[in-house]
Structures are given as structure tokens and as C-alpha cells.
Amino acid sequence: MRQIEDRARKQEEKENRKKERLLKKGSKLKNKVSTLKEETCKPPLSDDLAATGFLGLKPTTTKNHLMRAILESIVYTVVAACNTLHYNKHSEIKQISVDGGVSNNDFVCQLLADILNLNVLRYTSYERTILGATFLAGLNTGIWKNTQDLLKMREIQKIFVPDGSVCQKEQHLHNMETWLKAVKRFAKWKYIHNKQKIIL
């Protein structure tokens, strides 16, 4: 009898976890978020002492709005990094190459292209970090003669081109400014008063 009760409880917990998930399948995310109206719920930049949260939640806010805010946050973080790189190095960025699981999301890639006004290249192999380590090992052991051999192996799956709409770009930049304000509000949310006590 106890085993049956345990199984029923575990099954109920499993079902509850499924309901609480923001996202079940990443491939469905682009269609869910790209058609949503803008919401002011922006997550913060990475910060050891920052809190994570959403601002401006309303009764009409859905899981899709939250997922869109997270994806926008990823894009805004990349844009901020590019701006910092350009400012510090005084170097012109001509195009952006993306990799990793999130690069499979068309919404992210297109938003990045629109804000930076640059082409965003997505390759057929999105795990480029692992591939890079493999290429370095191959170069070191003589499998490939030089980097030119490796360049021939690059296969571009899709190029995201800026849509060119000035109005839309201004809206994106306005949204990013709002996000930066949210970042400042969440930054240093927690700070260590002493080794034993954390003041929130």
C-alpha cells in the first residue's frame, strides 16, 4: 500500500513540475515569443551580488512573455559586450558569428542583427566551442595543415540580415535602455555585511 502511495505522490510531483516549467521544447519558442507585444519584464546582467527577477508583471503576463524577456536579455548582454569591445579596442565589428544551443533560435539571431545592424551568421554546427577544441587538436597533431584547411570546412546554415527599419531599431534600442535600468535596479541586490550575515 505504501509503495502505491509513494508512486502516486511521485507522479503528482512530476506533473506539478511539468506545469511549472517555462519551456518544454526550445524549437517551439521562436513562434511563441516573436508575435508577442512588448512587455517590461527584463532580467538582469550577470552579477555575483545581483538578484534575478522580472519587473512590470501584469495579470496578462504569460510564460511566453517571461521567455521573451529572457531571450531579449541574452541579446542585450551580447550587444553590451560588443559595444564595450568597440569602445575599448576601437575596432569595427563587421559581422557576428553565433553558436551554442540558443543560436538555434531565429528570434535571438534576428534581434541581434537588427540592433547591431550587422549580419549574424549561424553555422550548421552550432557546438563551435567543442569543434574549435577539435580543430586545435587536429592542427597540433597534423590532421590539418593550416587554418585555411579549417576555413574550407565552415558551412553557413543561415545569415540573418538587419531588417533596415529605422523605426524598429529605435524601438529595440528603447527596450534595451529600459532593460539597462532594470539591470541597475537588480545589481548589488545582495551585499555581504560580514562573513556571517548577508543583508538583502
DRENLOGU-799396 format. One record per atom (N, C-alpha, C, CB): residue in three letters; x, y, z. Coordinates in steps of 0.02 Angstrom, whole numbers, plus 50000, padded with zeros to 5 digits. Atoms other than C-alpha are relative to their C-alpha. Glycine has a CB too. Layout:
<recs>
AlaXYZ;...
</recs>
This chain:
<recs>
Met500414994050000;Met500005000050000;Met500435006350000;Met499535000050061;Arg499574994149996;Arg501405012050045;Arg500355001349933;Arg500534999050055;Gln499674999250065;Gln502265008649878;Gln499535003449950;Gln500224993149972;Ile500494997050046;Ile500675013249784;Ile499925007550016;Ile499314996550006;Glu500054993049980;Glu500525029349885;Glu500615004049979;Glu499905000550076;Asp499374996650020;Asp502355033649852;Asp500015001349925;Asp500614995850019;Arg500024999150073;Arg502125030849665;Arg499525005549980;Arg499794993449966;Ala500504994850014;Ala500565041649663;Ala500265006950017;Ala499344998650039;Arg499724993649979;Arg501455055449758;Arg500545002449951;Arg500294999550071;Lys499474998350047;Lys502965054849642;Lys499725002149932;Lys500484994049990;Gln500324998350063;Gln501835055249490;Gln499695007050004;Gln499474994949981;Glu500314993449991;Glu500905070349560;Glu500545005550001;Glu499605000150066;Glu499454995249999;Glu502565079249595;Glu500275001249930;Glu500564997650046;Lys499764999450069;Lys503125075549417;Lys499545004349958;Lys500074993049969;Glu500494996050037;Glu501525082749345;Glu500035007450019;Glu499294997350011;Asn499954993149977;Asn501695098349452;Asn500625003449972;Asn500025000250076;Arg499394997250028;Arg503485100949392;Arg499915001849927;Arg500594995150008;Lys500144998650071;Lys502895099749212;Lys499615006449992;Lys499624994149969;Lys500424994050005;Lys501595113249243;Lys500415006350015;Lys499424999650049;Glu499614994249979;Glu502895124749323;Glu500535002049949;Glu500324998650066;Arg499484998650048;Arg504115123749178;Arg499825005949956;Arg500154993949956;Leu500114994550047;Leu504325139449075;Leu500014997449929;Leu500545005550009;Leu499895002350068;Leu504855129548923;Leu500074992549997;Leu500625003449970;Lys499945007250009;Lys504625111748865;Lys500464998349943;Lys499314996949989;Lys499605001550059;Lys505425112248694;Lys500245006549968;Lys499604995849949;Gly499704993850025;Gly506625125648631;Gly499805001649928;Gly500734999650004;Ser500154998850070;Ser506165123448448;Ser499345003649990;Ser499994993449962;Lys500654996850006;Lys504395129748481;Lys500015007350025;Lys499484996150039;Leu499974993649966;Leu505005145448568;Leu499955006049954;Leu500635000550040;Lys499974994350046;Lys505285156748417;Lys499305002449981;Lys500394998249936;Asn500684998250019;Asn503465156248363;Asn499615002950058;Asn499644994049971;Lys500374997649941;Lys502855159248540;Lys500185007150018;Lys500134995450059;Val499784993549974;Val503885174748577;Val500025005549947;Val500674999450031;Ser499914994950052;Ser504095183548409;Ser499375004049986;Ser500254996849936;Thr500634996550014;Thr502255188148395;Thr499715003650061;Thr499484995049975;Leu500254996849939;Leu502075194548573;Leu500105007550000;Leu500334997050061;Lys499934992849989;Lys501785212648616;Lys500545001050053;Lys499335003250021;Glu499464998549953;Glu503235220748710;Glu499745000450071;Glu500355006549980;Glu500164999549929;Glu503175218748899;Glu500625002650035;Glu499784993050030;Thr499434997549962;Thr504265227349028;Thr500164995150056;Thr499865007150028;Cys499765004749950;Cys504915211949117;Cys500684997749977;Cys499504993950011;Lys499325000950024;Lys506785211849097;Lys500454997050053;Lys500295006649976;Pro499535002849952;Pro508055200449183;Pro500675003749999;Pro500104992649985;Pro499384996149995;Pro509745207449241;Pro500604996749969;Pro500145001350071;Leu499355002750020;Leu511535205349185;Leu500264995550055;Leu500505005749985;Ser499685004249949;Ser512615192549274;Ser500365004450050;Ser500494995049968;Asp499684996249946;Asp513205199249441;Asp499994995550061;Asp499655006950013;Asp499975004449941;Asp513805189349592;Asp499525002150055;Asp500704999850027;Leu500424997449946;Leu512775200449705;Leu499315002249975;Leu500345005850034;Ala500654997850028;Ala511275203149590;Ala499464994850014;Ala500065001049924;Ala500585004549997;Ala509545195849606;Ala499734999349930;Ala499455002850050;Thr500325001050064;Thr508585188949460;Thr499255001050008;Thr500164993049970;Gly500714998949994;Gly506825194449428;Gly499715003349939;Gly499855004150061;Phe500364996850054;Phe505535202249315;Phe499645006150028;Phe499514995149966;Leu500354993949981;Leu504865219949325;Leu499395001049955;Leu500475006149997;Gly500584998350041;Gly503165225749267;Gly499544994349984;Gly500225003149938;Leu500465005650012;Leu502245209249281;Leu499285002250010;Leu500174994250048;Lys500714998349998;Lys500385210649249;Lys499584993650002;Lys499805004449938;Pro500435006050002;Pro498905198749263;Pro499994996849931;Pro499295001850021;Thr500015002750068;Thr499025196749074;Thr500674997149979;Thr499805005549951;Thr499345002650016;Thr500875191849078;Thr499984992350000;Thr500545002550049;Thr500005007350007;Thr501125173949017;Thr500714997350004;Thr499674997949934;Lys499345003250001;Lys502555161349019;Lys500395002249938;Lys499934992450001;Asn499674998050062;Asn502915166448839;Asn500315007050007;Asn499514999949942;His499714993449988;His503175184548894;His500654999450040;His499495004550037;Leu499405000949959;Leu504415178749025;Leu500574997049959;Leu499854995450060;Met499495003050043;Met505335167948898;Met500285005249952;Met499724994049962;Arg499774994750046;Arg505415182648777;Arg500475004750037;Arg499405003949971;Ala499574995649961;Ala506145193548915;Ala500694997050011;Ala499675001750068;Ile499365003549990;Ile507495180548949;Ile500415000149935;Ile499884992850023;Leu499645000050064;Leu507935179148764;Leu500255007049982;Leu499544997449944;Glu499784993150012;Glu507985198148746;Glu500605001750043;Glu499425004950013;Ser499454998749954;Ser509125198748897;Ser500664997149973;Ser499854997150069;Ile499415003150030;Ile510335186848810;Ile500275004549944;Ile499844992949973;Val499804995750055;Val510355197948656;Val500305006550025;Val499405001549954;Tyr499764993649974;Tyr510565214048756;Tyr500694999250033;Tyr499505002850051;Thr499355001349970;Thr512025206248850;Thr500544999649946;Thr499994993550041;Val499525000450056;Val512895202048685;Val500125006849970;Val499744995149946;Val499934993250028;Val512545219548618;Val500445004350046;Val499305003349992;Ala499604996249953;Ala513275227248777;Ala500734998049996;Ala499744998950072;Ala499305002450006;Ala514835216348759;Ala500325002649935;Ala500024992250001;Cys499754997450064;Cys515025221448576;Cys500155007550005;Cys499504998749943;Asn499894992849991;Asn514845239848622;Asn500625001450041;Asn499395003350033;Thr499414999349958;Thr516165237948758;Thr500634998549961;Thr499954995550062;Leu499435001950041;Leu517335229148639;Leu500185005449950;Leu499864993449963;His499904994750049;His517105242648508;His500305006250033;His499345001749965;Tyr499774993949964;Tyr517385256548636;Tyr500724999250023;Tyr499545001450060;Asn499335001049972;Asn518945248848715;Asn500534998749947;Asn499984994350048;Lys499505002050051;Lys519785241848561;Lys499985004649938;Lys499874992949978;His500094995650059;His519175254948436;His500014995949936;His500545005449998;Ser500005004450058;Ser518915240348317;Ser499294999349974;Ser500304993150017;Glu500655000550031;Glu517495238848195;Glu499804992749994;Glu499995003449930;Ile500265006950007;Ile516445223048205;Ile499614999749935;Ile499554998050062;Lys500315000250067;Lys515935218048030;Lys499424995149996;Lys500524998149949;Gln500545004849998;Gln514855202948067;Gln500054996050065;Gln500014995349938;Ile500025003949938;Ile514355191548211;Ile499884992749981;Ile499445002650048;Ser500125007250007;Ser514505172548215;Ser499734997550066;Ser500664996249979;Val500315002549939;Val513405163548340;Val500054992450004;Val499275002250005;Asp500005007349990;Asp513505146148415;Asp499684998550067;Asp500724997149996;Gly500335002149938;Gly512805136148560;Gly499264998949988;Gly500105005350055;Gly500705001850008;Gly511045130048588;Gly499535005749985;Gly499774996650062;Val500454994350010;Val510245147248595;Val500055002849929;Val500165005650051;Ser499934997550069;Ser510915151048420;Ser499504996849953;Ser500714998849976;Asn500515003250041;Asn509595139148353;Asn499345003950000;Asn499874993050024;Asn500614996049994;Asn508295152148400;Asn500035005849951;Asn499905002550072;Asp500014994850051;Asp507875163148250;Asp499845006950029;Asp499494998349946;Phe500184993649968;Phe507105176548361;Phe500625003550028;Phe499484998950055;Val499394997349970;Val508755178948454;Val500475002649946;Val500364994650043;Cys499534998150053;Cys509815179448296;Cys499765006249962;Cys500104994149951;Gln500264994350038;Gln508665191648205;Gln500015006350042;Gln499284998649977;Leu499984994149956;Leu508525203348355;Leu500715002650006;Leu499724998250070;Leu499294998149996;Leu510425203348370;Leu500225003749937;Leu500454993950011;Ala499844996850064;Ala510595207548185;Ala499695007049995;Ala499764995749941;Asp500364993650005;Asp509295221548197;Asp500315005450044;Asp499274999150018;Ile499734995049954;Ile510055230148349;Ile500705002149981;Ile500004997250072;Leu499304998350018;Leu511875229048295;Leu500075002449928;Leu500444993950012;Asn499984998250071;Asn511435232248113;Asn500574996449964;Asn500085007649991;Leu499485004350029;Leu512605217948066;Leu499694993449978;Leu500584998950050;Asn500205006850018;Asn512415201347978;Asn500194995250057;Asn500324997849933;Val499865005149949;Val512305186848101;Val500024993349965;Val499455000150057;Leu499905006450034;Leu512995170348038;Leu499894994250048;Leu500714999749970;Arg500095006149961;Arg512385153748104;Arg500244994149957;Arg499244999050021;Tyr499705005650037;Tyr513375138448053;Tyr499594993650010;Tyr500724998950023;Thr500365006449995;Thr512725120748025;Thr500174996550065;Thr500164995549941;Ser499805002949936;Ser513715115048177;Ser499965005550052;Ser500724996949997;Tyr500084994649951;Tyr513115125448324;Tyr500424999050062;Tyr499275000650020;Glu499555001049943;Glu514295117548452;Glu500715001749978;Glu499974992650026;Arg499374997750028;Arg515755127948388;Arg500574999750051;Arg499935007149974;Thr499475000249949;Thr516705127848554;Thr500334993250000;Thr499715001650070;Ile499735006850003;Ile516905108948550;Ile500384999049935;Ile499444994850008;Leu499695000750066;Leu517295109748365;Leu500675003749999;Leu499545002849945;Gly499374996349997;Gly518625123048398;Gly500554996250036;Gly499895006750034;Ala499525004149963;Ala519485111948526;Ala500244994249957;Ala499704997350066;Thr499825005550045;Thr519445097648400;Thr500475002549945;Thr499374996949968;Phe499584997250053;Phe520185108748264;Phe500715001550026;Phe499695006549972;Leu499344998549971;Leu521595114548379;Leu500404993650010;Leu499935003750066;Ala499665006449990;Ala522005096548424;Ala500224997149932;Ala499544995050036;Gly499835002550066;Gly521955091848240;Gly500585003749968;Gly499405000449955;Leu499444996050025;Leu523115106048192;Leu500654998050034;Leu499885007550010;Asn499405001749961;Asn524325101148330;Asn500284993149981;Asn499835000150074;Thr499795006850017;Thr524365082848275;Thr500124999149926;Thr499504995050025;Gly499865000450071;Gly524485086648090;Gly499444997449957;Gly500594995949990;Ile500575002250041;Ile522755081048035;Ile499845005249947;Ile499384998650045;Trp500084994550047;Trp522545098147955;Trp500655003949997;Trp499415004650021;Lys499354996550009;Lys524005107947884;Lys499995007050029;Lys500175000349926;Asn500034993149977;Asn523425125447923;Asn499285002250010;Asn500375004849950;Thr500684997549986;Thr521935136347968;Thr499595000749936;Thr500045006750036;Gln500374999550063;Gln521485138347785;Gln499604993749986;Gln500485001549942;Asp500365006350007;Asp521015119947782;Asp499364999950041;Asp500454994150020;Leu500584999849955;Leu519845123047927;Leu499465004749974;Leu500215002150070;Leu500484995150026;Leu519035138247846;Leu499574997049945;Leu500375006249974;Lys500385003250054;Lys518515127347700;Lys499444995550027;Lys500474995849956;Met500495004649969;Met517535116347821;Met499405003750030;Met500334995950053;Arg500564996249971;Arg516405130447881;Arg499404999849953;Arg500215007250013;Glu500625000150038;Glu514615128347822;Glu499495004550034;Glu499724992849991;Ile500494995349971;Ile513425142747850;Ile499304997349988;Ile500085007149969;Gln500695002350005;Gln511655137147886;Gln499535005649979;Gln499764996950066;Lys500444994450014;Lys510845154247883;Lys500345006650018;Lys499344999350039;Ile499754993249985;Ile511305172747876;Ile499395004350017;Ile500415002949940;Phe500544995449979;Phe510175184647973;Phe500225007149983;Phe499854999350077;Val499844993350025;Val510155201647889;Val499565005150037;Val499905000549923;Pro500414994949967;Pro509585217647979;Pro499415001949956;Pro500425006250016;Asp500594998550041;Asp507825222047925;Asp500005007149972;Asp499374999050041;Gly499914993350029;Gly508355240147895;Gly499485005150022;Gly499994999649927;Ser500524995449977;Ser506835247847981;Ser500275004450055;Ser499384996150024;Val499744995249950;Val507415263548073;Val499545000250060;Val500075007049969;Cys500504999649946;Cys505805264048174;Cys500064993950046;Cys499295000349970;Gln499955006149959;Gln506005246048231;Gln500654999950040;Gln499964993749955;Lys499364999849964;Lys507835248548276;Lys499965004750059;Lys500575002149953;Glu500094995249945;Glu507375263748381;Glu499614996950057;Glu499655006449975;Gln500405003549949;Gln506085253148471;Gln500424995050038;Gln499394996549968;His499555004949967;His507375239548505;His500485003550047;His500404996149947;Leu499524996349958;Leu508615252448573;Leu499655002850062;Leu500325005749960;His500404997549943;His507245259948682;His499894994350051;His499325002949976;Asn500115005849957;Asn506855242548750;Asn500644998250038;Asn499764993949959;Met499365001649967;Met508705239748786;Met500165005150055;Met500574999949948;Glu499904994949948;Glu508795256248881;Glu499584998450062;Glu499825007149973;Thr500445002049945;Thr507325250348987;Thr500314994150038;Thr499294998249975;Trp499685005949971;Trp508225233949016;Trp500615002050042;Trp500224995149945;Leu499414997749963;Leu509815243049071;Leu499795003250067;Leu500405005149958;Lys500264997149937;Lys508785252549201;Lys499814994350048;Lys499385004549986;Ala500185005749958;Ala508125235849264;Ala500634996750027;Ala499594994949960;Val499365002949978;Val509915229249272;Val500275003850060;Val500515000049942;Lys499754995849945;Lys510415243849383;Lys499614998850064;Lys499985007449980;Arg500415001149940;Arg508965240349499;Arg500154993250032;Arg499255000349981;Phe499865006649973;Phe509445222049518;Phe500734999250021;Phe499824994749950;Ala499295000649984;Ala511335224849528;Ala500125001350074;Ala500415005049957;Lys499814999449929;Lys512125222949700;Lys499404999250047;Lys500345006850013;Trp500615001149959;Trp510435217149767;Trp500194997250068;Trp499504995349963;Lys499755002849938;Lys511325206649896;Lys500705002650012;Lys499994992149998;Tyr499314998349986;Tyr512875212649981;Tyr500194997250068;Tyr500115007749999;Ile499775003449940;Ile513915204550115;Ile500185005250053;Ile500614995449984;His499864995449944;His513865214250278;His500604997650039;His499385000650047;Asn499415003149971;Asn515085202350359;Asn499994992649980;Asn500035000850078;Lys499955006950022;Lys515595184150341;Lys499404995850021;Lys500634996950028;Gln500565004049975;Gln514115177850441;Gln499325002349976;Gln500015000050075;Lys500664997150011;Lys512725189450386;Lys499955002949930;Lys499845005350051;Ile500144997150065;Ile512005193750215;Ile499395004450007;Ile499904994649945;Ile500574995349997;Ile510905209150208;Ile499695000549931;Ile500235006950026;Leu500354999450064;Leu509595209550071;Leu499745007149992;Leu499434995049995;
</recs>
